[in-house]
Amino acid sequence: MSEATGRPNILFLFTDDQRFDAVAAAGNPEVITPNIDRLIARGTSFTHCTIMGSTVPAVCCPSRAMLNTGRNLYHAPLDCGDYVTMPQALREAGYTTFGTGKWHNQPTSYARSFTAGDGIFYGGMSNHMEVPCFDFDPEGQYDQGLQYVGKAFSSELFSDSAVAFLQSYDGDDPFYAYVSYTAPHDPRMAPREYADLYDPGKMRVPDNFMPEHPFDNGELRIRDEMLAPFPRTPEVVQEHIAAYHAMITHLDAHIGRVLDALDATGRADDTIVVFAGDNGLAVGQHGLMGKQNMYEHSMRVPLVMAGPGLPVGEARDGLCYLHDCFPTLCDLVGVQAPVTVESRSLAPMIAEQADSAYDLTFHAYMNGQRAVRDQRFKLIEYFVDGVNTTQLFDLSEDPWEQSNLAGDSAHQPEVSRLRSELQQWQRGVDDPLVL
């Protein structure tokens, strides 16, 4: 603990486009993730953590804005606006705040959030060997003329910055280190030694593989969906899964370097380590490749917290959102969350005083897709060119979301109930789409 405040440090490891089940310890034996696995083994996993959705095709942008403001999808400006951010709240409480990697929410919010940084990337995606970066400027001036190209693969580049910070930090104040990767986001270009770990022909084709999505969801020809030809084939999907897993294993190796550096400082026992992803990814499920949809593969994300005061090797299966991290971390370190935070602390779930943070979670993508789910059922509504399509899935019996029950008369009460809940939520969050 910090001698100055008695508060633990926080190390936040944040990945890009990593699906909830793209981790070996989460039940996926095909992907190699020993370092994320060791975090899961010594921490608490939230197995049904989701994002609320997106108002733009670049889903990671509002996801990160929600995470860092603790506000819902329609109340979190993409640049974080004037809202107090998570690192800003910690900074104002006496934390040294360090950031490296992807900050998709504009320099203005970054400048007031961090006291130090290195290898700062303000874009959404790039060639992993040519990441446009900035050095930290305490005045918050990030003129394009100061931009440079990183000299290593993105996962290595950002991990180098994090390791250097951990090794050099000797302050008495607690630190918050935000390490925000751009992997495994495409382009999937893992170094050869990692690509060679995965034979495409041995990759399992997902149970819900389809050559094409069964109807127009409004985004079937967006950039992400053009990464593979139509119709999809099992062989092409296997190639993408192999490349995706290779990116994750390479990323995991560099996460291991950061964790090892933390251990070497002697501060690991006084540090809460968070591992999370900003959104999921289809990679061949439901005939889709991207994340611009309401299916589990794209809405659910990994979330693990390990460190002082947190249960070891346990899982919490209740419903929660990624942006619940903000008030949760505030609770865990004894900092008052800003009044602008709308999300909920997961501290009651951690302490097993509550089974779930929410009875229902709600989700939206632009103006064409809305969804609501409880622990068993999920309702998805589509509005595309005047055509309305409804899906209802029993997730307990059909986790791959293959059997649409919306047309079954026996399930009309569930459709009506969830639709009513969705409409009420829309009104409460200022959703511009009226069902």
Secondary structure by P-SEA (a helix, b strand, c coil): ccccccbbbbbbbbbccccccccccccccccccaaaaaaaaabbbbcccccccccccaaaaaaaaaaaaccccccccccccccccaaaaaaaaccbbbbcccccccaaaaaaccccccccccccccccccccccccccccccccccbbbbcccaaaaaaaaaaaaaacccccbbbbbbbbbccccccccccccccccccccccccccccccccccccccccccccccccccccaaaaaaaaaaaaaaaaaaaaaaaaaaaaaaaacccccbbbbbbbccccccccccccccccccccccbbbbbbbcccccccccccccccccaaaaaaaaaaccccccccccccccccccccccccccbbbbbccccccccccccbbbbbbbcccbbbbbbbcccccccccccccccccaaaaaaaaaaaaaaaaaaacccccc
